[in-house]
Structure formats: structure tokens, C-alpha cells
Amino acid sequence: IVLRPDFEQTLVRGFSRMAGTVIGAGLTTLIGLWLRPSGITLALLTLPCAWLCFTSFKANYALYSVAITAYIVFMLSFIGIPESSVLFNRLAATLSGGSFALVVYSLWPRMGRPR
């Protein structure tokens, strides 16, 4: 999902993915602390997140990452997994995996670049 044909576009998308996940986790935490959602409220919170995922994917990848993070947290909280656990695991996985991928991608030899 992140890889693009152009090196710069891939880097921008990678950083957008990581920034969007951090922002999405922050917003979801604030919503969770403020509303203390359960049951039907969690289900209703997933609807705008799902809509935003589908509408923003091609237009703004950072916004898509915010929406998909909130969607995943609300959906997993709906089935009983604590929000804090989902948020921590999503942040840790995205930031560590994204950082590793961007470093490797930056160092990997590319066609048309002097070696």
C-alpha cells in the first residue's frame, strides 16, 4: 500500500503512514477518554471511520491512516479488546516497522542511481 514507483513518493507515503497512525491514535485516545464508548457507541464510531477510509485513500494518505487507525481501534474495542492495548500495539508495530522499512528502502540500490 505504501510503495510507489517513485522514491520520493514512497518516502512521503511512509512518513504519512507513520504520522497518520500517531495522530489517529492520539485522537482515538481522546475520544475514548471523553466518551468512554461501549456497545452501540463503538459501532456508531466505526461508521464515519470506515467512510473516511474509503473516501480518503487516494486523496490523502495521512488522513486515510488516521481513519484506519481509529477504525481498527473501535472495531477491536467493540469485540472486547481494551483500547489502550490496541493503540499501544498499533503504534509500536507501525512506528517500528515503518522506520525499519524506510531505512532499508533509503539504503537499497535503485535503478538509475549511481552505486
All heavy atoms as an XYZ file, in Angstrom:
886
protein
N       0.831     -1.185      0.000
C       0.000      0.000      0.000
C       0.875      1.248      0.000
O       0.529      2.241     -0.593
C      -0.939      0.009      1.220
C      -1.946     -1.121      1.107
C      -1.659      1.317      1.353
C      -2.839     -1.270      2.312
N       2.023      1.191      0.652
C       2.870      2.367      0.788
C       3.780      2.551     -0.420
O       4.044      3.677     -0.826
C       3.713      2.280      2.086
C       4.706      3.414      2.183
C       2.806      2.266      3.311
N       4.253      1.465     -1.019
C       5.218      1.564     -2.112
C       4.630      2.241     -3.340
O       3.502      1.983     -3.735
C       5.728      0.177     -2.506
C       6.653     -0.488     -1.503
C       7.000     -1.889     -1.985
C       7.906      0.321     -1.283
N       5.413      3.111     -3.928
C       5.072      3.824     -5.148
C       6.233      3.665     -6.117
O       7.355      3.362     -5.713
C       4.844      5.315     -4.869
C       3.619      5.578     -4.049
C       2.403      5.373     -4.938
N       1.235      5.109     -4.137
C       0.322      4.221     -4.443
N       0.429      3.497     -5.507
N      -0.724      4.037     -3.687
N       6.018      3.919     -7.408
C       7.108      3.768     -8.377
C       8.255      4.743     -8.141
O       9.391      4.453     -8.472
C       6.446      4.054     -9.726
C       4.990      4.077     -9.499
C       4.755      4.248     -8.040
N       7.972      5.885     -7.576
C       8.965      6.926     -7.370
C       9.485      6.882     -5.928
O       8.723      6.708     -4.988
C       8.307      8.278     -7.672
C       9.270      9.424     -7.549
O      10.057      9.627     -8.481
O       9.223     10.100     -6.510
N      10.793      7.059     -5.755
C      11.418      7.006     -4.434
C      10.833      8.052     -3.484
O      10.485      7.751     -2.348
C      12.932      7.217     -4.586
C      13.670      7.272     -3.288
C      13.906      6.106     -2.566
C      14.125      8.483     -2.774
C      14.586      6.155     -1.358
C      14.798      8.527     -1.577
C      15.039      7.363     -0.865
N      10.713      9.292     -3.932
C      10.217     10.364     -3.080
C       8.771     10.142     -2.660
O       8.390     10.395     -1.524
C      10.373     11.731     -3.763
C      11.805     12.235     -3.819
C      12.641     11.551     -4.909
O      12.055     11.017     -5.882
O      13.868     11.516     -4.763
N       7.943      9.658     -3.591
C       6.546      9.376     -3.263
C       6.433      8.282     -2.202
O       5.581      8.361     -1.308
C       5.769      8.947     -4.508
C       5.511     10.047     -5.490
C       4.797      9.527     -6.731
O       4.517      8.333     -6.867
N       4.507     10.436     -7.653
N       7.288      7.286     -2.297
C       7.273      6.212     -1.304
C       7.679      6.735      0.060
O       7.066      6.386      1.077
C       8.194      5.056     -1.735
O       7.739      4.554     -2.994
C       8.205      3.936     -0.717
N       8.698      7.584      0.111
C       9.113      8.161      1.394
C       8.010      9.026      2.000
O       7.726      8.936      3.197
C      10.394      8.986      1.232
C      11.686      8.198      1.136
C      12.864      9.150      0.978
C      11.887      7.293      2.327
N       7.378      9.843      1.170
C       6.291     10.695      1.667
C       5.148      9.836      2.199
O       4.600     10.099      3.272
C       5.798     11.656      0.557
C       4.489     12.317      0.937
C       6.856     12.701      0.269
N       4.805      8.786      1.469
C       3.726      7.902      1.921
C       4.106      7.168      3.202
O       3.263      6.952      4.071
C       3.374      6.900      0.834
C       2.102      7.262      0.129
C       1.872      6.316     -1.021
N       0.801      5.375     -0.789
C      -0.442      5.603     -1.119
N      -0.781      6.751     -1.664
N      -1.360      4.701     -0.915
N       5.351      6.772      3.315
C       5.799      6.096      4.534
C       5.695      7.006      5.748
O       5.198      6.597      6.807
N       6.163      8.232      5.590
C       6.056      9.194      6.693
C       4.593      9.562      6.963
O       4.200      9.750      8.117
C       6.881     10.453      6.415
C       8.353     10.231      6.587
C       9.222     10.396      5.517
C       8.883      9.859      7.811
C      10.585     10.196      5.666
C      10.234      9.640      7.973
C      11.096      9.804      6.900
N       3.792      9.647      5.910
C       2.364      9.929      6.090
C       1.692      8.809      6.868
O       0.831      9.064      7.718
C       1.671     10.079      4.731
O       2.151     11.193      4.047
N       2.084      7.576      6.582
C       1.511      6.430      7.293
C       1.845      6.504      8.782
O       0.979      6.320      9.644
C       2.043      5.138      6.685
C       1.658      3.871      7.405
C       0.137      3.679      7.366
N      -0.252      2.444      7.960
C      -0.742      1.416      7.290
N      -0.895      1.492      5.987
N      -1.086      0.333      7.913
N       3.108      6.785      9.091
C       3.512      6.835     10.498
C       2.877      8.026     11.212
O       2.358      7.896     12.322
C       5.032      6.852     10.604
C       5.649      5.532     10.163
S       7.395      5.316     10.509
C       8.144      6.706      9.756
N       2.883      9.195     10.589
C       2.284     10.383     11.207
C       0.779     10.218     11.375
O       0.218     10.559     12.422
C       2.589     11.624     10.368
N       0.116      9.675     10.364
C      -1.325      9.453     10.447
C      -1.693      8.474     11.548
O      -2.689      8.658     12.254
N      -0.869      7.451     11.738
C      -1.131      6.487     12.800
C      -0.969      7.128     14.167
O      -1.789      6.905     15.070
C      -0.197      5.268     12.663
O      -0.439      4.649     11.390
C      -0.431      4.259     13.764
N       0.055      7.946     14.335
C       0.260      8.632     15.621
C      -0.901      9.594     15.901
O      -1.446      9.624     17.011
C       1.620      9.373     15.634
C       1.740     10.277     16.838
C       2.760      8.369     15.611
N      -1.284     10.372     14.908
C      -2.400     11.308     15.081
C      -3.700     10.552     15.334
O      -4.482     10.915     16.216
C      -2.523     12.245     13.857
C      -1.309     13.161     13.782
C      -3.811     13.058     13.908
C      -1.167     13.900     12.468
N      -3.930      9.492     14.577
C      -5.135      8.686     14.776
C      -5.189      8.064     16.158
O      -6.239      8.027     16.801
N      -4.051      7.596     16.648
C      -4.007      7.019     17.995
C      -4.287      8.085     19.048
O      -5.007      7.838     20.019
C      -2.647      6.373     18.242
N      -3.740      9.276     18.834
C      -3.997     10.371     19.779
C      -5.461     10.772     19.802
O      -6.059     10.914     20.871
N      -6.047     10.938     18.622
C      -7.463     11.316     18.548
C      -8.364     10.232     19.123
O      -9.327     10.527     19.833
C      -7.859     11.608     17.100
C      -7.299     12.892     16.496
C      -7.657     12.975     15.018
C      -7.820     14.100     17.237
N      -8.050      8.988     18.818
C      -8.856      7.882     19.327
C      -8.756      7.793     20.849
O      -9.754      7.520     21.529
C      -8.414      6.561     18.677
O      -8.453      6.714     17.260
C      -9.314      5.422     19.072
N      -7.576      8.045     21.378
C      -7.411      8.058     22.832
C      -8.261      9.153     23.455
O      -8.947      8.931     24.462
C      -5.931      8.265     23.205
O      -5.165      7.194     22.654
C      -5.739      8.312     24.699
N      -8.223     10.351     22.868
C      -9.031     11.452     23.392
C     -10.524     11.141     23.320
O     -11.269     11.406     24.267
C      -8.727     12.745     22.629
C      -7.333     13.334     22.845
C      -7.123     14.535     21.933
C      -7.136     13.710     24.296
N     -10.963     10.567     22.208
C     -12.372     10.198     22.069
C     -12.740      9.142     23.109
O     -13.792      9.211     23.741
C     -12.674      9.698     20.635
C     -12.585     10.862     19.651
C     -14.046      9.030     20.557
C     -12.608     10.445     18.200
N     -11.859      8.162     23.289
C     -12.120      7.112     24.262
C     -12.187      7.630     25.686
O     -13.050      7.217     26.470
N     -11.296      8.549     26.018
C     -11.306      9.121     27.370
C     -12.521     10.016     27.593
O     -13.083     10.060     28.684
C     -10.026      9.911     27.619
C      -8.745      9.095     27.735
C      -7.529     10.014     27.806
C      -8.798      8.179     28.948
N     -12.915     10.727     26.561
C     -14.018     11.671     26.678
C     -15.374     10.967     26.694
O     -16.225     11.246     27.532
C     -13.945     12.677     25.537
C     -14.997     13.738     25.574
C     -15.284     14.575     26.593
C     -15.903     14.062     24.516
N     -16.314     15.415     26.239
C     -16.714     15.120     24.969
C     -16.089     13.568     23.232
C     -17.704     15.682     24.180
C     -17.065     14.139     22.454
C     -17.860     15.187     22.926
N     -15.576     10.029     25.763
C     -16.879      9.377     25.624
C     -17.044      8.094     26.442
O     -18.161      7.719     26.755
C     -17.147      9.041     24.153
C     -17.389     10.182     23.207
C     -17.609      9.650     21.796
C     -18.596     11.004     23.643
N     -15.926      7.414     26.711
C     -15.988      6.091     27.335
C     -16.997      5.205     26.586
O     -17.957      4.711     27.155
C     -16.377      6.183     28.801
C     -15.466      7.006     29.633
C     -14.545      6.097     30.403
N     -13.743      6.901     31.328
C     -12.429      6.900     31.296
N     -11.804      6.164     30.424
N     -11.753      7.623     32.148
N     -16.767      5.030     25.267
C     -17.763      4.331     24.452
C     -17.836      2.832     24.746
O     -16.857      2.212     25.127
C     -17.275      4.567     23.022
C     -15.815      4.748     23.156
C     -15.607      5.411     24.491
N     -19.009      2.295     24.575
C     -19.211      0.852     24.659
C     -20.413      0.506     23.791
O     -21.237      1.361     23.458
C     -19.462      0.427     26.104
O     -20.653      1.014     26.589
N     -20.499     -0.741     23.403
C     -21.639     -1.237     22.643
C     -21.976     -0.449     21.404
O     -21.172     -0.326     20.482
N     -23.169      0.104     21.391
C     -23.684      0.793     20.209
C     -22.866      2.034     19.868
O     -22.688      2.371     18.701
C     -25.190      1.136     20.370
C     -25.798      1.583     19.033
C     -25.398      2.212     21.417
C     -25.988      0.458     18.074
N     -22.310      2.695     20.877
C     -21.483      3.882     20.610
C     -20.242      3.507     19.817
O     -19.856      4.207     18.875
C     -21.086      4.577     21.926
O     -22.252      4.802     22.702
C     -20.384      5.878     21.674
N     -19.597      2.392     20.185
C     -18.429      1.933     19.419
C     -18.819      1.584     17.989
O     -18.100      1.911     17.046
C     -17.797      0.717     20.094
C     -16.920      1.006     21.300
C     -16.557     -0.285     22.015
C     -15.676      1.770     20.910
N     -19.958      0.940     17.841
C     -20.420      0.600     16.495
C     -20.672      1.862     15.676
O     -20.318      1.932     14.496
C     -21.682     -0.250     16.580
N     -21.269      2.864     16.307
C     -21.547      4.118     15.598
C     -20.271      4.901     15.299
O     -20.215      5.637     14.312
C     -22.528      4.969     16.399
C     -23.945      4.407     16.493
C     -24.794      5.258     17.427
C     -24.584      4.306     15.112
N     -19.253      4.767     16.127
C     -17.982      5.444     15.862
C     -17.232      4.811     14.697
O     -16.458      5.480     14.013
C     -17.100      5.439     17.110
C     -17.500      6.397     18.217
C     -16.702      6.109     19.489
C     -17.316      7.838     17.792
N     -17.456      3.522     14.458
C     -16.759      2.868     13.346
C     -17.283      3.318     11.981
O     -16.526      3.329     11.017
C     -16.865      1.333     13.438
O     -18.235      0.956     13.379
C     -16.208      0.802     14.676
N     -18.539      3.707     11.914
C     -19.136      4.074     10.612
C     -18.455      5.274      9.955
O     -18.060      5.183      8.791
C     -20.633      4.309     10.769
C     -21.447      3.064     11.129
C     -22.898      3.437     11.374
C     -21.311      2.013     10.057
N     -18.286      6.420     10.649
C     -17.593      7.524      9.973
C     -16.126      7.202      9.687
O     -15.574      7.682      8.694
C     -17.725      8.696     10.946
C     -18.158      8.125     12.232
C     -18.785      6.802     11.949
N     -15.521      6.381     10.532
C     -14.124      5.999     10.280
C     -14.013      5.155      9.013
O     -13.122      5.374      8.195
C     -13.557      5.230     11.468
S     -13.404      6.220     12.957
N     -14.930      4.201      8.846
C     -14.925      3.368      7.645
C     -15.187      4.223      6.398
O     -14.514      4.066      5.379
C     -15.972      2.264      7.768
N     -16.149      5.124      6.499
C     -16.451      6.009      5.372
C     -15.231      6.847      5.006
O     -14.882      6.991      3.832
C     -17.632      6.917      5.733
C     -17.933      7.933      4.680
C     -18.637      7.744      3.535
C     -17.511      9.295      4.677
N     -18.679      8.920      2.811
C     -17.993      9.883      3.493
C     -16.764     10.076      5.564
C     -17.752     11.210      3.178
C     -16.531     11.398      5.247
C     -17.018     11.947      4.052
N     -14.549      7.392      6.019
C     -13.373      8.218      5.772
C     -12.230      7.400      5.174
O     -11.484      7.901      4.326
C     -12.933      8.887      7.080
C     -11.993     10.066      6.980
C     -12.560     11.153      6.072
C     -11.727     10.637      8.362
N     -12.108      6.150      5.561
C     -11.084      5.274      4.964
C     -11.289      5.142      3.458
O     -10.353      5.306      2.679
C     -11.125      3.886      5.597
S     -10.520      3.797      7.275
N     -12.506      4.822      3.065
C     -12.786      4.607      1.650
C     -12.720      5.887      0.831
O     -12.323      5.856     -0.329
C     -14.159      3.948      1.467
C     -14.168      2.515      1.896
C     -14.874      2.124      3.014
C     -13.449      1.561      1.199
C     -14.880      0.796      3.424
C     -13.442      0.236      1.596
C     -14.158     -0.146      2.713
N     -13.092      7.009      1.418
C     -13.113      8.249      0.639
C     -11.768      8.963      0.583
O     -11.542      9.764     -0.314
C     -14.169      9.223      1.189
O     -13.891      9.494      2.556
C     -15.560      8.659      1.036
N     -10.891      8.698      1.526
C      -9.632      9.456      1.563
C      -8.424      8.662      1.088
O      -7.331      9.223      0.986
C      -9.372      9.962      2.982
O      -9.147      8.879      3.862
N      -8.572      7.383      0.756
C      -7.419      6.548      0.413
C      -6.591      7.132     -0.721
O      -5.381      7.258     -0.609
C      -7.863      5.127      0.074
C      -6.721      4.233     -0.291
C      -5.819      3.817      0.674
C      -6.527      3.820     -1.597
C      -4.755      2.998      0.342
C      -5.470      3.002     -1.937
C      -4.583      2.589     -0.965
N      -7.209      7.498     -1.803
C      -6.458      8.026     -2.951
C      -6.181      9.521     -2.841
O      -5.251     10.023     -3.440
C      -7.201      7.735     -4.252
C      -7.163      6.279     -4.618
C      -7.711      6.047     -5.995
C      -7.585      4.574     -6.331
N      -7.950      4.271     -7.695
N      -6.970     10.230     -2.048
C      -6.833     11.683     -1.972
C      -5.774     12.127     -0.965
O      -5.008     13.045     -1.240
C      -8.172     12.320     -1.611
N      -5.730     11.498      0.206
C      -4.829     11.945      1.265
C      -4.466     10.746      2.138
O      -5.259     10.312      2.969
C      -5.509     13.036      2.092
C      -4.574     13.656      3.106
O      -3.659     13.027      3.615
N      -4.819     14.919      3.399
N      -3.251     10.230      1.949
C      -2.855      9.002      2.638
C      -2.699      9.201      4.144
O      -2.965      8.285      4.917
C      -1.571      8.445      2.033
C      -1.316      7.024      2.438
C      -2.103      5.995      1.927
C      -0.325      6.704      3.345
C      -1.901      4.692      2.302
C      -0.111      5.395      3.727
C      -0.900      4.393      3.201
O      -0.698      3.097      3.591
N      -2.294     10.378      4.583
C      -2.175     10.644      6.022
C      -3.557     10.613      6.675
O      -3.733     10.019      7.749
C      -1.493     11.984      6.276
N      -4.549     11.220      6.038
C      -5.911     11.188      6.565
C      -6.452      9.763      6.571
O      -7.123      9.346      7.515
C      -6.823     12.106      5.739
C      -8.270     12.196      6.184
C      -8.370     12.714      7.619
C      -9.042     13.103      5.233
N      -6.140      9.008      5.534
C      -6.519      7.599      5.491
C      -5.921      6.846      6.684
O      -6.592      6.042      7.322
C      -6.064      6.962      4.179
C      -6.092      5.462      4.191
C      -7.285      4.765      4.048
C      -4.919      4.740      4.355
C      -7.314      3.393      4.075
C      -4.935      3.359      4.379
C      -6.135      2.685      4.241
O      -6.150      1.324      4.269
N      -4.662      7.112      7.002
C      -4.002      6.438      8.122
C      -4.637      6.807      9.453
O      -4.758      5.962     10.343
C      -2.508      6.777      8.143
O      -1.890      6.279      6.984
N      -5.042      8.059      9.602
C      -5.760      8.476     10.816
C      -7.059      7.689     10.925
O      -7.383      7.117     11.975
C      -6.055      9.995     10.796
C      -7.004     10.386     11.910
C      -4.770     10.796     10.887
N      -7.810      7.632      9.825
C      -9.118      6.970      9.828
C      -9.003      5.470     10.043
O      -9.783      4.883     10.803
C      -9.852      7.264      8.523
N      -8.028      4.830      9.413
C      -7.904      3.378      9.551
C      -7.454      3.006     10.956
O      -7.870      1.985     11.505
C      -6.982      2.768      8.470
C      -7.170      1.247      8.361
C      -5.533      3.054      8.726
C      -8.369      0.831      7.623
N      -6.628      3.849     11.577
C      -6.222      3.594     12.954
C      -7.423      3.663     13.884
O      -7.636      2.767     14.710
C      -5.136      4.597     13.402
O      -3.993      4.430     12.558
C      -4.744      4.390     14.846
N      -8.221      4.708     13.752
C      -9.409      4.840     14.592
C     -10.383      3.697     14.326
O     -10.954      3.121     15.263
C     -10.087      6.184     14.339
N     -10.560      3.327     13.072
C     -11.464      2.236     12.705
C     -11.044      0.927     13.365
O     -11.866      0.214     13.957
C     -11.490      2.096     11.186
C     -12.295      0.931     10.679
C     -13.680      0.971     10.683
C     -11.665     -0.206     10.194
C     -14.425     -0.100     10.216
C     -12.395     -1.278      9.733
C     -13.771     -1.219      9.746
O     -14.504     -2.279      9.287
N      -9.766      0.615     13.276
C      -9.259     -0.633     13.859
C      -9.432     -0.632     15.368
O      -9.869     -1.615     15.962
C      -7.789     -0.853     13.459
C      -7.714     -1.217     11.978
C      -7.145     -1.932     14.316
C      -6.325     -1.212     11.404
N      -9.105      0.482     16.013
C      -9.235      0.557     17.471
C     -10.682      0.398     17.899
O     -10.992     -0.375     18.812
C      -8.630      1.876     18.004
C      -8.966      2.080     19.464
C      -7.128      1.886     17.799
N     -11.592      1.092     17.243
C     -13.006      0.992     17.610
C     -13.561     -0.408     17.334
O     -14.329     -0.945     18.126
C     -13.841      2.053     16.903
C     -13.556      3.450     17.371
C     -13.527      4.501     16.477
C     -13.313      3.731     18.709
C     -13.273      5.799     16.903
C     -13.056      5.013     19.148
C     -13.042      6.049     18.242
N     -13.180     -1.008     16.211
C     -13.673     -2.353     15.898
C     -13.158     -3.383     16.902
O     -13.916     -4.227     17.370
C     -13.250     -2.762     14.479
C     -14.049     -2.089     13.399
S     -15.797     -2.540     13.415
C     -15.718     -4.216     12.899
N     -11.881     -3.342     17.231
C     -11.343     -4.315     18.178
C     -11.847     -4.051     19.591
O     -12.017     -4.987     20.368
C      -9.820     -4.321     18.119
C      -9.232     -4.865     16.813
C      -7.711     -4.762     16.814
C      -9.671     -6.297     16.562
N     -12.102     -2.802     19.923
C     -12.690     -2.495     21.228
C     -14.125     -3.008     21.291
O     -14.594     -3.439     22.344
C     -12.683     -0.990     21.482
O     -11.367     -0.528     21.570
N     -14.804     -2.985     20.167
C     -16.184     -3.469     20.098
C     -16.271     -4.954     20.444
O     -17.243     -5.398     21.053
C     -16.743     -3.210     18.696
C     -18.187     -3.567     18.542
C     -19.175     -2.796     19.132
C     -18.560     -4.677     17.805
C     -20.516     -3.120     18.994
C     -19.896     -5.014     17.662
C     -20.877     -4.229     18.253
N     -15.233     -5.731     20.088
C     -15.265     -7.164     20.404
C     -14.633     -7.474     21.760
O     -14.498     -8.631     22.121
C     -14.618     -8.015     19.295
C     -13.147     -7.686     19.123
C     -15.381     -7.883     18.004
C     -12.408     -8.672     18.245
N     -14.223     -6.437     22.497
C     -13.786     -6.648     23.866
C     -12.316     -6.453     24.163
O     -11.903     -6.601     25.309
N     -11.507     -6.138     23.162
C     -10.086     -5.895     23.423
C      -9.938     -4.465     23.925
O     -10.475     -3.542     23.317
C      -9.245     -6.123     22.152
C      -9.433     -7.551     21.654
C      -7.778     -5.835     22.415
C      -8.807     -7.830     20.315
N      -9.217     -4.250     25.030
C      -9.076     -2.892     25.573
C      -8.437     -1.925     24.570
O      -7.471     -2.277     23.888
C      -8.175     -3.073     26.793
C      -8.207     -4.521     27.114
C      -8.524     -5.235     25.853
N      -8.982     -0.710     24.497
C      -8.480      0.296     23.557
C      -6.999      0.577     23.764
O      -6.250      0.724     22.809
C      -9.263      1.596     23.709
C     -10.665      1.533     23.212
C     -11.411      2.819     23.470
O     -10.790      3.853     23.783
O     -12.645      2.796     23.366
N      -6.577      0.680     25.009
C      -5.180      1.010     25.285
C      -4.242     -0.055     24.731
O      -3.178      0.259     24.196
C      -4.963      1.183     26.787
O      -5.318     -0.008     27.475
N      -4.635     -1.308     24.817
C      -3.816     -2.398     24.285
C      -3.725     -2.317     22.766
O      -2.647     -2.460     22.185
C      -4.415     -3.737     24.713
O      -3.733     -4.799     24.105
N      -4.855     -2.078     22.131
C      -4.882     -1.972     20.663
C      -4.036     -0.785     20.209
O      -3.233     -0.900     19.283
C      -6.328     -1.832     20.150
C      -6.357     -1.612     18.650
C      -7.150     -3.052     20.526
N      -4.207      0.352     20.873
C      -3.460      1.554     20.489
C      -1.960      1.362     20.650
O      -1.181      1.708     19.767
C      -3.922      2.752     21.315
C      -5.262      3.343     20.915
C      -5.753      4.320     21.966
C      -5.151      4.026     19.568
N      -1.549      0.810     21.784
C      -0.115      0.612     22.013
C       0.470     -0.328     20.966
O       1.521     -0.038     20.389
C       0.140      0.065     23.420
C       1.585     -0.255     23.640
C       2.501      0.761     23.876
C       2.031     -1.564     23.586
C       3.844      0.479     24.051
C       3.374     -1.855     23.757
C       4.285     -0.836     23.998
N      -0.195     -1.446     20.726
C       0.321     -2.412     19.748
C       0.350     -1.834     18.340
O       1.298     -2.063     17.587
C      -0.505     -3.694     19.780
C      -0.268     -4.485     21.044
O       0.814     -4.444     21.623
N      -1.279     -5.199     21.498
N      -0.663     -1.083     17.969
C      -0.704     -0.479     16.630
C       0.412      0.561     16.473
O       1.092      0.601     15.455
C      -2.062      0.161     16.379
C      -2.151      0.822     15.022
C      -3.362      0.379     14.280
N      -3.481      1.080     13.024
C      -3.221      0.519     11.856
N      -2.854     -0.723     11.807
N      -3.354      1.198     10.738
N       0.586      1.398     17.492
C       1.659      2.395     17.435
C       3.025      1.736     17.369
O       3.863      2.109     16.546
C       1.599      3.319     18.650
C       0.655      4.495     18.562
C       0.585      5.216     19.906
C       1.088      5.447     17.476
N       3.270      0.773     18.238
C       4.576      0.110     18.274
C       4.866     -0.588     16.950
O       5.972     -0.452     16.402
C       4.619     -0.891     19.422
N       3.895     -1.307     16.419
C       4.111     -2.035     15.167
C       4.315     -1.088     13.987
O       5.215     -1.286     13.171
C       2.928     -2.966     14.898
N       3.495     -0.053     13.896
C       3.607      0.865     12.762
C       4.898      1.667     12.806
O       5.586      1.812     11.798
C       2.399      1.821     12.708
O       1.216      1.040     12.563
C       2.509      2.795     11.550
N       5.239      2.193     13.971
C       6.447      3.013     14.065
C       7.723      2.190     13.901
O       8.639      2.612     13.203
C       6.461      3.790     15.376
C       5.370      4.858     15.508
C       5.446      5.529     16.874
C       5.477      5.883     14.396
N       7.780      1.021     14.510
C       8.992      0.214     14.364
C       9.096     -0.352     12.947
O      10.154     -0.269     12.316
C       9.040     -0.909     15.400
O       7.960     -1.788     15.239
N       8.011     -0.910     12.439
C       8.036     -1.456     11.087
C       8.233     -0.387     10.023
O       8.994     -0.568      9.077
N       7.555      0.741     10.187
C       7.698      1.839      9.226
C       9.096      2.431      9.215
O       9.651      2.706      8.157
N       9.658      2.615     10.389
C      11.027      3.148     10.464
C      12.018      2.191      9.824
O      12.881      2.605      9.044
C      11.427      3.387     11.923
O      10.574      4.320     12.511
N      11.894      0.915     10.149
C      12.785     -0.083      9.559
C      12.638     -0.106      8.041
O      13.633     -0.105      7.309
C      12.494     -1.462     10.156
C      13.349     -2.545      9.583
C      14.689     -2.650      9.924
C      12.817     -3.468      8.688
C      15.486     -3.652      9.385
C      13.600     -4.466      8.145
C      14.944     -4.569      8.496
N      11.409     -0.115      7.555
C      11.170     -0.164      6.110
C      11.734      1.067      5.401
O      12.342      0.954      4.342
C       9.676     -0.289      5.838
N      11.548      2.249      5.992
C      12.062      3.464      5.354
C      13.587      3.508      5.346
O      14.194      3.957      4.375
C      11.487      4.700      6.035
C       9.997      4.946      5.770
C       9.502      6.128      6.589
C       9.742      5.180      4.294
N      14.218      3.035      6.399
C      15.690      2.997      6.434
C      16.208      2.034      5.376
O      17.107      2.362      4.597
C      16.200      2.612      7.843
C      17.675      2.251      7.810
C      15.960      3.741      8.817
N      15.645      0.833      5.319
C      16.082     -0.153      4.325
C      15.812      0.366      2.915
O      16.672      0.257      2.030
C      15.383     -1.508      4.563
C      15.614     -2.467      3.399
C      15.865     -2.127      5.865
N      14.648      0.956      2.696
C      14.315      1.472      1.375
C      15.267      2.600      0.969
O      15.642      2.727     -0.189
C      12.863      1.953      1.350
C      12.392      2.366     -0.016
C      12.225      1.429     -1.030
C      12.125      3.696     -0.309
C      11.802      1.800     -2.287
C      11.700      4.072     -1.570
C      11.544      3.116     -2.549
O      11.136      3.491     -3.798
N      15.690      3.424      1.937
C      16.620      4.511      1.637
C      17.992      3.987      1.242
O      18.687      4.592      0.428
C      16.805      5.416      2.847
O      15.610      5.877      3.325
N      18.395      2.882      1.839
C      19.730      2.335      1.579
C      19.765      1.381      0.393
O      20.838      1.086     -0.122
C      20.232      1.597      2.830
C      20.385      2.454      4.085
C      20.758      1.579      5.281
C      21.411      3.550      3.882
N      18.624      0.878     -0.016
C      18.559     -0.112     -1.092
C      18.938      0.534     -2.415
O      18.472      1.622     -2.736
C      17.138     -0.663     -1.175
C      17.054     -1.940     -1.930
C      16.725     -2.092     -3.239
C      17.301     -3.248     -1.429
N      16.736     -3.404     -3.586
C      17.097     -4.154     -2.486
C      17.682     -3.750     -0.189
C      17.263     -5.513     -2.344
C      17.836     -5.107     -0.042
C      17.630     -5.974     -1.106
N      19.808     -0.130     -3.191
C      20.178      0.444     -4.504
C      18.961      0.521     -5.428
O      18.156     -0.397     -5.475
C      21.197     -0.542     -5.059
C      21.415     -1.577     -4.040
C      20.464     -1.376     -2.919
N      18.860      1.643     -6.116
C      17.736      1.840     -7.032
C      18.272      2.001     -8.460
O      19.370      2.478     -8.682
C      16.957      3.104     -6.637
C      16.263      2.928     -5.306
C      15.538      4.200     -4.900
N      16.345      5.395     -4.767
C      17.118      5.686     -3.730
N      17.235      4.835     -2.736
N      17.800      6.795     -3.678
N      17.407      1.648     -9.396
C      17.779      1.794    -10.804
C      17.924      3.285    -11.119
O      17.163      4.088    -10.648
C      16.707      1.175    -11.698
C      16.489     -0.266    -11.372
S      16.300     -1.450    -12.659
C      16.791     -0.786    -14.150
N      18.924      3.628    -11.894
C      19.132      4.997    -12.303
C      19.916      5.823    -11.282
O      20.173      6.983    -11.508
N      20.298      5.224    -10.196
C      21.073      5.941     -9.177
C      22.492      5.378     -9.201
O      22.685      4.165     -9.227
C      20.448      5.711     -7.808
C      21.165      6.440     -6.704
C      20.460      6.240     -5.395
N      21.387      5.524     -4.517
C      21.124      5.139     -3.295
N      19.943      5.370     -2.782
N      22.008      4.527     -2.568
N      23.498      6.241     -9.160
C      24.872      5.737     -9.136
C      25.108      4.871     -7.899
O      24.645      5.183     -6.819
C      25.732      6.998     -9.089
C      24.820      8.141     -9.319
C      23.438      7.667     -9.123
N      25.847      3.799     -8.091
C      26.124      2.891     -6.955
C      27.468      3.188     -6.351
O      28.398      3.571     -6.923
C      26.063      1.449     -7.407
C      24.668      1.114     -7.853
C      24.605     -0.284     -8.324
N      23.273     -0.462     -8.886
C      22.611     -1.568     -8.825
N      23.128     -2.603     -8.281
N      21.419     -1.657     -9.346
